[in-house]
Structures are given as structure tokens and as C-alpha cells.
Amino acid sequence: MHSRIEVHIDAPAELVFGLARDVRRWSSLLPHYVRSRQIEERSSEHGTERVLEFIARRPLLPVLGLGLPVTWRSRTWPEPAHRRLRFIHTAGVTRGMDVTWRIEPTGPASCRVVIDHDFAPRLPFVAGFVDRWFTESIAGRTLATFKTLAEAVHEANQSATPATPNLSR
């Protein structure tokens, strides 16, 4: 099963990539992530590859703050030259899922973030369930939160830039 979610962000692609690339920080940046703990780090054909354990909350009754914890493990690595993040899920119900984040400039201060999920579980009926409960909910919230963060940082950077004085008097 292939699924795709995407969002337009009013912030430069490099800023968005800089916020998202260190997945070890996700539990500090994303309120629905309970854990993003590194288990292993090694050199590979991808450069530095990490194995992380993730726990995120999938909301059940948002009004009451109730959520279902979802746990998985991923091999992950950034591809800075192309502003991509790669994840191969190695444990949990999403084992075998191949995820690619692409952060594509759409202008000097805007970008599109696309997340592609490819998943072929041993039990095919599981794919639709996982897509609805994992991809749509957790990955959708992840994108929405990175959009909010990146746009706030970009706006703060713009506000902090002093105006160039007119020296031609």
C-alpha cells in the first residue's frame, strides 16, 4: 500500500529540513511524541544511520486528552543534498514500512513537504488499518506541527532582521 500526505509551509526548505532532520529531538519538538530515543548509531552507505525507538500518541478522545500510544522502531538517515529524510521501520506493527520525506522549495521562503509511506505487511488487511491509524493521524499531526514551528521560526527571523539604514543623505 502506498500513501502520501503533504503540506505547504511558508518557510524556506533549508529551515524546515534543519528542524526535522535530527529525529532524536522529535519528542522535544512534537507534543504528540512521547519518545524518540536513539538505540544505535553506525556508518552505512547512507552516511550516519541511526536506529530509534519512537512512541507517539494517536488521539482517541482529544477533548479529554486521551490517546493510544503507538510504538515502532526505525532505521533512519538524512539525505541533506536532496533535503530528504528516510525511515525503514524495523519493529512494531509498521515493520517493513519504507518512509521518505521530501522537502521541496516552492519559492525563496516557502516549500512543500511530502511524506510517502510504502507498506506491504504479511497480512494485507493490516495495511489499510495502519494507514488510517498511523499515517493519517500521527504523520499528519507531525507535518502540521513542523509547519507551525517552521513558520513561527521564519517569522521570528524576519522580525529580528534589522532594517538597512539609508546612508545616502
N, C-alpha and C positions, 0 to 999 in steps of 0.2 A: 504494500500500500504506500502510495506517495501522497504527502500532503504539504501544503505550502501556506505560510502566513507571512504577511509583510506589513510594514508601516512606513509612512513618510515622516522624516524628522527634520525640523528646521534648525539644524546644527551641522557643522562640517563633518564629513565622513571620518576624517582622522580623529576628531574629538570623540565621536561615537565609538570607533574602534578602540581608542585609548581607554574608555570607560569599561568596555565589555571584555577586552582581551584577557585580563587576569581573572579567570573564573574562580580563583581561590578567594577573591573578595566578594563574590556574589552574595553570600549570606550577610555581609555588612551593607551592601548596596540595595538589595531587593528584600522588601519586608515579608514576602511570602516564602523566602528561602530560609530554612531553619539551619541548614548546614551546607557548607561547600568545603569539605576537608580533603586536603591532599594526602594520598596514601603512598604514592610513589612518584619519582621523577627519574627520567632516563633520557639519554640521547637516542635518537632514532633517525630514520631517513627524513623525518619531518622537522628535525631540529630538536628542541626540548619538548618532550612529550610528558604529560602528567596523567596520573590516574587519580581521579577524585571521587569521593562519595558525596552524593547530593541528597538532601531531604528538602522537599518543598511542600507547602500546604495547598491542597486543592480545596477551595471553599465549598462547603456543603450548605451551611446556613450563614451567609455573610453578615446578616443583621445581628446575629448572636456571636459572631466571630468564630464560629465552628468550622474546622477544616479537617480534611483527611490527609494524613502525612503520606507522601509518595516518596519512595526511596529508590535510587538507582546509582550505578557506578559507571563512569565513563573514562575512556582514554581520550585525551583532548590535547589539541595543539593549535596555536595561532599560525596563520599564513599572512604575515604583515605586508608582503609585497602586493598582495591581492585584497587586503582587508577582509580576510575570511577567518572564521573560527570553525574548527572541525571537532566533532564528537563521535565516538563509536561507543555505544552503550554495551557494557560487558557483564552487567549483573542487574537483577531486578526484572520486573515484568516487561521492561523495554529492551531486554538483552538482544543484541544484534541490530538495534536501530542505528542508522547512519544519518547524522545531522550535519548540515552545512549552513553556516551563517554567512551571508554575503552583504557587505556594507558598500553600497554603490553611490558615488556622488551624483547628485542631480543638479547641482549648482555650486557656487563657491561656498555657500553656507547652508546647504541642505543635502539630504541623502535619503536613500531608500534602503531599508534593512529587510532582507528576505531570509526566511528560515525554511529550508527544505528538510523534511523528515522522510526517510525511506525505511520501511519496516516490513519484514516478511517473517512473522513468528511461525513456529512449528504448528501452532493451531491457528489457522487462518481467521477464524471468527474473532479472535482476540484483537486483531488489528483495528477494527472499527471502534471497539470499546476503548482501546488505548488512545486512539486518535482523538476521540471525543473527550475523554477524561484527562489525558495528559497534554497532547499537543495544543488543543484549542484553549484549554483553561490555563495551564501553567505557563506554556510558552507564550501565549497571548498576553498574560499579565507581565511576563518578563519583558517583552517588547514594549508594552505600554509604560512600564516603569523606566526603562532605559530612555524612552522618548522624553518623558518628563524630566529626568535627570540631565540629559544632554541639552535640552532646550533651556533649562534653568542655568546650567553652567555657561552655555553660549551667551545667553542674555547678560549674565553677570560679567562675563569677559568684555562684552560690548560696552556695558555701562562703566566699567573700570578703565576703559581706554580713554586717556585724556585727549581733549580736542587739540588739534595742531594750532598753535598760536599764529596769528597773521603778523609776520615780521616785515611786511612791505609797507611801512609807513612813510 
